[in-house]
Amino acid sequence: MLCTACFGSGTRTTETGRGLPQLTVRFPATAAPTATEDLVLSISNPGPGEMDSVFVAFTNVGAPGSGLGQELIPFASGGENPAIAGIDPRPESVSEDGVVYRFPGLAVGESTTITFSIVVPTDRGVAASSVQVYDGNEVDRAVGERVSTTVQG
């Protein structure tokens, strides 16, 4: 079973009048420890305004012990993240901490699908991160969603 969430039903805009991206996230609701599962992001630009670049960023959803689950995609170093086994298409660049990825921009009405192959943590229970998608030149032109799975098996 896939867990699907969607933001952006209808065009929402920033204070400058540029449209927020629309984001659909798919990731399995349950997964086995150390399995590799696909996180599929469908991103579209409803306009108005082109997106000069598309950034995808992962963050923690809560402090340790908060009950919000273990990190699905933790911070790393050296621009590589061991929780991410692959990315299709390849990003143009990656942050040093391995959690921010830059992709080509989107014209008005264009969409793209980005797939991150995620290595599921070993500890059983909820594993979660937040994913944000934003325009690199206008960071308030952003949407986000919690991505989680229950590690069992």
C-alpha positions as CSV (number, residue, x, y, z in Angstrom):
1,M,0.0,0.0,0.0
2,L,1.3,3.5,-0.8
3,C,0.8,6.5,1.3
4,T,0.0,9.5,-0.9
5,A,-0.2,13.2,0.0
6,C,-1.0,16.1,-2.1
7,F,-0.5,19.9,-1.8
8,G,-1.6,22.6,-4.1
9,S,-5.2,21.8,-5.1
10,G,-5.8,25.0,-7.0
11,T,-3.2,27.7,-7.6
12,R,-1.8,29.4,-4.5
13,T,0.6,32.3,-4.8
14,T,3.3,34.1,-3.0
15,E,3.1,37.8,-2.0
16,T,4.9,38.5,-5.3
17,G,2.1,36.7,-7.2
18,R,4.2,33.7,-8.3
19,G,2.4,30.3,-8.0
20,L,3.5,27.7,-5.4
21,P,4.6,24.4,-6.8
22,Q,2.2,21.4,-6.6
23,L,3.7,18.4,-4.9
24,T,2.6,14.8,-4.7
25,V,4.6,12.4,-2.5
26,R,4.5,8.6,-2.7
27,F,6.3,6.3,-0.3
28,P,5.3,2.9,1.2
29,A,3.4,3.1,4.5
30,T,5.4,0.1,5.8
31,A,8.8,-1.2,5.0
32,A,11.3,-3.9,6.1
33,P,14.5,-2.8,8.0
34,T,17.3,-1.9,5.5
35,A,15.1,-2.4,2.5
36,T,15.5,0.1,-0.4
37,E,12.2,1.8,-1.2
38,D,11.4,4.5,-3.8
39,L,10.2,7.9,-2.6
40,V,8.5,9.4,-5.7
41,L,8.0,13.2,-5.9
42,S,5.7,14.6,-8.6
43,I,6.3,18.3,-8.9
44,S,4.4,20.7,-11.2
45,N,4.6,24.5,-11.7
46,P,1.0,25.9,-12.1
47,G,2.4,29.4,-12.6
48,P,2.2,32.2,-12.8
49,G,6.0,32.5,-13.2
50,E,8.7,30.1,-14.2
51,M,10.6,28.2,-11.5
52,D,14.3,29.0,-12.2
53,S,15.4,25.9,-10.4
54,V,13.8,23.2,-8.3
55,F,15.2,22.5,-4.9
56,V,14.3,19.4,-2.9
57,A,15.3,19.5,0.8
58,F,14.9,17.0,3.6
59,T,14.7,17.9,7.3
60,N,14.0,16.3,10.6
61,V,10.4,16.3,11.8
62,G,11.1,16.6,15.5
63,A,13.6,16.5,18.3
64,P,14.8,13.1,19.5
65,G,12.3,11.6,21.9
66,S,9.5,13.8,20.6
67,G,7.5,10.7,19.5
68,L,7.5,11.8,15.9
69,G,9.7,8.9,14.8
70,Q,13.4,8.3,13.9
71,E,14.9,10.1,11.0
72,L,14.2,8.6,7.6
73,I,16.8,10.8,5.8
74,P,19.3,12.1,8.3
75,F,21.9,14.8,7.8
76,A,25.2,13.5,6.4
77,S,28.5,14.9,5.2
78,G,30.6,15.2,2.1
79,G,27.6,15.7,-0.2
80,E,26.6,12.0,0.1
81,N,23.9,10.6,2.2
82,P,24.0,6.9,3.0
83,A,20.2,6.9,3.4
84,I,19.9,7.7,-0.3
85,A,20.9,4.8,-2.6
86,G,20.1,6.6,-5.8
87,I,18.3,9.6,-7.5
88,D,16.6,9.7,-10.8
89,P,17.2,12.1,-12.6
90,R,20.6,13.0,-11.2
91,P,20.6,16.4,-9.4
92,E,22.6,19.3,-10.7
93,S,24.1,19.8,-7.3
94,V,23.9,18.5,-3.7
95,S,24.5,20.3,-0.4
96,E,27.5,19.4,1.7
97,D,25.2,17.8,4.3
98,G,23.5,15.6,1.7
99,V,20.0,16.8,2.2
100,V,19.4,19.6,-0.4
101,Y,19.3,18.7,-4.1
102,R,19.1,21.1,-7.0
103,F,17.3,20.2,-10.3
104,P,16.5,22.1,-13.5
105,G,13.7,24.7,-13.4
106,L,10.2,24.3,-14.6
107,A,8.3,26.5,-17.1
108,V,4.7,27.4,-16.3
109,G,2.6,24.2,-16.8
110,E,5.6,21.9,-16.8
111,S,6.0,19.0,-14.3
112,T,8.7,16.5,-13.3
113,T,9.0,13.3,-11.4
114,I,12.0,12.8,-9.1
115,T,12.7,9.4,-7.5
116,F,14.9,9.0,-4.4
117,S,15.8,5.4,-3.6
118,I,15.8,5.4,0.2
119,V,17.5,2.9,2.5
120,V,15.1,2.2,5.3
121,P,16.5,2.5,8.9
122,T,17.2,-0.6,10.9
123,D,15.2,0.3,14.0
124,R,11.6,-0.8,14.0
125,G,8.9,1.8,14.5
126,V,8.1,5.1,12.7
127,A,10.8,6.6,10.5
128,A,10.0,10.1,9.1
129,S,11.5,13.2,7.5
130,S,10.0,16.3,6.0
131,V,10.5,17.1,2.3
132,Q,10.3,20.6,0.9
133,V,10.2,21.7,-2.7
134,Y,10.9,25.3,-3.6
135,D,12.1,27.7,-6.3
136,G,15.8,28.4,-5.9
137,N,15.3,32.1,-6.5
138,E,12.3,32.6,-4.4
139,V,12.4,30.4,-1.3
140,D,9.0,31.4,0.0
141,R,7.7,29.8,-3.2
142,A,7.7,26.4,-1.4
143,V,5.5,23.5,-0.3
144,G,6.3,20.6,2.0
145,E,5.1,17.3,3.3
146,R,6.0,14.8,6.0
147,V,7.3,11.5,4.6
148,S,7.0,8.5,6.9
149,T,6.9,4.7,7.0
150,T,6.6,2.1,9.8
151,V,9.6,-0.1,9.8
152,Q,8.5,-3.6,10.6
153,G,9.5,-7.2,9.9
